[in-house]
Amino acid sequence: MKKILVADDEDILRILITDTLEDDFDIEEAEDGKEALQKIRDNDYDLIVLDYMMPYLTGLEVLEAVRNDQNTTKVLMLTAKAQDADRENAIAKGADYFMSKPFSPMELLTLVENILAS
């Protein structure tokens, strides 16, 4: 079973994402950027679902550290900041995919399935 890390500081959203994906994937959670980075360094994931804005380390800071560690795990960035500059910045830092909040659970599931099938 494919393993996914869901890193988001909003409990309700993290639970929604986990509930959406847990039937098809092995899900681990992180509540902030520092916890996310530690889990990424300690475990192997097939996909990282990473919130753009989190405490301690932002999603971009986590992403930058992950790529500096030569980790090539696919990263899906989630954000309520949907400006083109935010998307471009995330992609420049190494994000593979980008999804704006709010999103439907089915939209997320479809995207995750497509990412992991590629």
N, C-alpha and C positions, 0 to 999 in steps of 0.2 A: 504494500500500500504506500502511495506517495505521501511524503511528510512535508507539512506546511507549517511555518511559523506565522502567526497573526500577531502583529505588534501595533497596538492602538491604546491610547490612554483613556478613551471613552469606554467605560464598562459596557454600556448598552450596545454600542456598535460592535465591540469585540465579541460579545456574546452572540449577536445576530450573525456575524461572519462565521463564528465557530459553529453555530447551529446549522447554518446553510451548508457548510462544507464537511462536517464531521461524519456524515454517512458514507462519503466516498473517499475521504482522506484522513490520515493521521494528523491531528491538529495539536500544536503546542501554542501557548499564548505568552505574550509579554505585555506589561502594563506601561512601560516607558522605554525610552531609547537606550538607557544604560543596561537594563535587563535584556532587551532585544539583542544588543551587541554581544553580551556575554553568552547568551544562548546560541547565537550564530557561531561564535568562536568555539563553543563546546560541542556542537552537534552538526550533523549534515542534514540539510533540508533540500527538497526539490523545488520549493518556491518560498519566498519571503513576501508576505503581504505587510507593507510598511506604511504607517501613517506619516504624513508630511510633518505635522507639528506634534511633538511629544515633549514631556519634561525631561530634564537632565541632558539628554542628547536629542536633537531633532532627527526626524527621519533622514534628512539630507546628510547630517553628520554621521549617522549610522551607516548609510549607504556609502559615503566616502571612505569610512574606515574599513568596511567590508571589501570594497574594491582595492584599497591599499593593501589589504591582507591577501590579495590575489584570489579572492573568493569569487567564483563566476556563477553562483546560484542566481537563478532568475529572480528579479525583484519587481513586484507590482506596487507602485506608489498610490496611496489613496490620499485625497485632499479635498477640503472645502475651498481651497485657494485654487480656482480653476483658470487663472489667467495664463496666457500663452507663455509668459516669462517663467512662471513656476514650472510648467511642463518642460520647457526647454532646459531650465536649470537642473531639474531632476534627471532628464535624459543625459545631459552633459556630465553629470556625476556618476552615471552608470545604471540608471533605472532602465528596465527593459519594457515596462508597460506602465500606464498611467490611467487611473480611474477617478473621476470627480464624484464627490459626495454631494447630494445623496444619490444612491444607486439602488436598483432593485436587487433582491437576493438572487433572482434567476439570472439577471445580467452578470452578476459577480460569478455565479457558478459556471455559466457558459464560458466566460472569459478564462477562468481558472482551468477548466477542462481543456480549452483550446491551447493555453500556454503549456500545459503539461503534456499534451499530445504532440507538441512540435519538437 
